[in-house]
Each structure stands twice: as structure tokens, then as C-alpha cells.
Amino acid sequence: MRIGIIGCGIAGQAAATGLARDGHDVTVLERSATARPLGAGLLLQPSGLLVLDRLGLRSETERWGATIHALDGRTVRGRRVLDLEYRGEHGLGIHRAALFNLLHQATLASGAKLRLDFEVVAIENFERPWLLSKSGEREGPFDLVLDCAGAHDTVRDALNPRVRAPLYPWGALWTAVPDRGDAWKGLLRQTYDGASLMMGVLPIGRAPDSAFTGPHVAFFWSLPLVEYERQKQAGLGALKPRMLAAWPQIRPLIDEIASIEQFALATYRDVVMRPWRRGNVLVLGDAAHATSPQLGQGANLALIDAITIAHCVRKCQTAPDAIDLYRRMRRAHIAYYQLTSRALTPAFQSHSRVMAFLRDTFLVGARYVPFGGYVTRTTLSGIRKLPWGLWQMPD
Ligand SMILES: Cc1cc2nc3c(=O)[nH]c(=O)nc-3n(C[C@H](O)[C@H](O)[C@H](O)COP(=O)(O)OP(=O)(O)OC[C@H]3O[C@@H](n4cnc5c(N)ncnc54)[C@H](O)[C@@H]3O)c2cc1C
């Protein structure tokens, strides 16, 4: 098949690699003039690591990243309210640039073509799609187009006018800093004061562009978006004392940060889109089902989407059949993580004392109710489906 992919991110590159290796004629269209990732780090779950294994990238990914055995969340008074272990498996914190580079090398080696500086603004003829760029260029016709343009996708409205993608009122400042003593290894740690103060430290291993070749961590600070400009103007001088008062142990990390400009603001959307298709155009990854990052599943879902569409194209003779099979295979898994992320977000990022109380009471307690530990562990691993059951890797 001739396949066009919009977006050279996680979903786009993983899908391009799988499909081009199967012999399809794949073209990836990316709006940026240089292929590059944004942001500091993310947590790959056992589910995402299985996909990277299938793509032959797992051992290299593990070489760059940092093994995470558990999640540890405490209130500013030191009370543990989140204590989740992987048990027998592990997550992997990784610098976004490291993951991007590995996927990018695999994409280029697979024979997929890459067109940079091609911002898709419209699609013509959804049955035999052509992609139109901002500067008036055209690519096509394709048998199948995959829209992998991420949470802030502007193309998907043309596919489904009923799509909703509201911005969450809260976001986070993120940066990657050296962890010179490797003191933070093994755990994703978070500190909370109610739900209105949250910060975290995620070990992410080596950082491709850093002068320091040892381990790094991603450090994040949650904030309401309306406060962003004010906090930015006030600068690091005002922010550091607030961070240190809540979590004194982070001083060696904070001392690595020289200016507030070192932080990037991450915003997120809650994308609700049904159906994910129009004609022979299918939406994958964050473009179809972005959530807040509270459960750390977005990149993992994007990787699974990618490996699944490659499987469906392999199994079916035509693009419409492949899209139908994809929808059947993906909906219960994606629905679980969308609903759970939506329900949990106010417990971590809001001004609600009630939600913080419920979080502090029930998250640690979950392991003591029947199936509670099993459900939380399999949720964290990225394999739960609605209404009950577990995701399995396609053949
Ligand atoms: C703060 C934060 C923390 C997160 N932490 C985690 C975590 O710990 N674990 C986890 O699994 N996930 C995490 N996520 C989610 C994860 O980053 C996303 O789910 C993942 O990046 C989605 O991949 P994608 O390929 O769908 O989109 P992206 O990676 O966003 O890629 C989209 C690509 O499309 C390109 N593009 C956009 N529009 C166009 C266009 N019109 N034409 C051409 N190209 C276009 C973009 O330039 C980009 O290259 C986090 C997200 C945020 C914001």
C-alpha cells in the first residue's frame, strides 16, 4: 500500500517503521524543519517496552534510560499516599530526545521517506487521500493516511467535526537536570500538598545533548495555566523557596537550574474523538486520545496504536478492513486509560481538597481490597481494558 503519515513523533515513527519494514511505500510528513522532540522525559511502561522489543529497539532504549521499580508519592508532611510497585517487571524513565533518536534511526533505516517542513493543513478526497501543505504543496494519492499529529492536531477537525479537545486548566513546568550522585535512581517520586501543589522527580538516564554524561532526572512542577505568566515573571528567585519549602531534599537538583527559562511549559488536552476515521484516514496516538499525563500512558498507547495498525494492515487486504480491525482491537484498551486519567486528574491537579483527601485515603488503601493491588498494578503497567481484561500484544 501507499501510506502517508502525518507527524514524525512517537506514533508516526513507530508506525512508519513497522509498515515500511513490511514492504509498504511509506511517507512521513512533519511540519518542523528539523526532526526533533520537545520536552524533558517520560516514563515507558512495560506495555510500551514490549512494543519497543517487537521493533528491535528495547535493549538500546534500556541502555539510554533508567529503570523504575516503583512510584512513591508523599505529602509535604512525609505521609506516603502513593506506593506502587511493578513487581517482576519495570518501567523505564527516558529522555525524550533519546527515545526520539532511536525511533528516528529505525524510521530512516526502514526505508520510510521523510518530508520535513510539510505542515499538513487539509486533506482532499478521504477515500483516496491527498495531503495539502501550508505552503501549497501536495502529496498523494495514498491508500491509507495515518494522522499522528499529536494532542494539538489541527487536521482532525476536518475528519470529525464533533471532536472535543479541551485544554486542561493545569499544566507543568519540566526540565532535565544532572543527578550527579545517582541519588534518585529506581523510583518516580512525587510530593503533594493537597492537589494544588505537586512536583516530581523521574530518573531518565543519559541525556543526548548534555555535557554531563551521567544520569539525569526530569523534574516537574505543576501549576494552573493562568499562573504561568506570573510565575515566569517572578522568576526562579520566587519559585525556588516554594519548591524547597515543600521538598527540601531536591536542593541539589534545584541548584542545577540557573534560570526559569530552563523550564518548558507542558500543556495537555483531553481528546474525545469517535470515530477515529474518515474514509481511509485513521487518527492514532495523542491526536485521537490524548489525556493528562497523570497515569504516564500516552507514549505507551501511541506505541501500541502503531504496532496494532501495522498488524491490521498485514492481516487485511484493504485499508477499510484494516481500519475496522484496528478499531475493534484498540477501543477497550484506550477507553480504560481515557476514563481513568480523566477521573484521576483532579486528584493531582486542582484546588479540590475533597479530591486530594480521596486520593490520600484510597490510593494506598487500594492494595488491601480484593483485586485492588492487581488492578492498580496492571493499570500502571499499561495493560488494562474496559470493562475487565488485559491488553495483549498482537501477533
Ligand atoms: C508533561 C507531559 C508528560 C508526559 N509524560 C508521559 C509519560 O511519563 N509517559 C507516557 O507514556 N506519556 C507521557 N506523556 C504523553 C506523551 O508525550 C504523548 O502521549 C506522546 O508524545 C504522543 O505521541 P504522538 O506521536 O501521538 O504525538 P507527538 O509525540 O506529539 O508527535 C506529533 C508530531 O506531529 C507533528 N505535527 C503536528 N501537527 C502537524 C501537521 N499539521 N503536519 C505535520 N506534522 C504535524 C508534530 O510536530 C510532532 O512531531 C506526557 C505528556 C506531557 C505533556
The ligand as an ORCA input file, in Angstrom:
! r2SCAN-3c Opt
* xyz 0 1
  C       4.056     16.887     30.548
  C       3.843     15.583     29.878
  C       4.340     14.422     30.444
  C       4.136     13.191     29.841
  N       4.624     12.083     30.435
  C       4.400     10.880     29.858
  C       4.893      9.684     30.465
  O       5.540      9.712     31.511
  N       4.644      8.501     29.837
  C       3.938      8.438     28.677
  O       3.740      7.338     28.141
  N       3.458      9.543     28.092
  C       3.671     10.761     28.640
  N       3.196     11.873     28.060
  C       2.399     11.747     26.828
  C       3.272     11.578     25.591
  O       4.205     12.609     25.477
  C       2.385     11.571     24.371
  O       1.312     10.683     24.586
  C       3.139     11.138     23.114
  O       4.165     12.047     22.828
  C       2.162     11.056     21.951
  O       2.844     10.730     20.775
  P       2.239     11.145     19.371
  O       3.139     10.559     18.360
  O       0.791     10.823     19.340
  O       2.335     12.739     19.324
  P       3.670     13.690     19.355
  O       4.794     12.958     20.007
  O       3.166     14.942     19.957
  O       4.025     13.893     17.837
  C       3.237     14.669     16.963
  C       4.111     15.083     15.775
  O       3.264     15.620     14.749
  C       3.825     16.820     14.235
  N       2.711     17.614     13.683
  C       1.715     18.232     14.351
  N       0.846     18.811     13.513
  C       1.307     18.554     12.248
  C       0.825     18.889     10.960
  N      -0.307     19.595     10.768
  N       1.538     18.483      9.869
  C       2.696     17.761     10.025
  N       3.201     17.417     11.244
  C       2.495     17.799     12.349
  C       4.493     17.436     15.450
  O       5.457     18.411     15.086
  C       5.099     16.193     16.109
  O       6.358     15.877     15.546
  C       3.397     13.126     28.634
  C       2.913     14.285     28.042
  C       3.121     15.509     28.654
  C       2.570     16.754     28.007
*
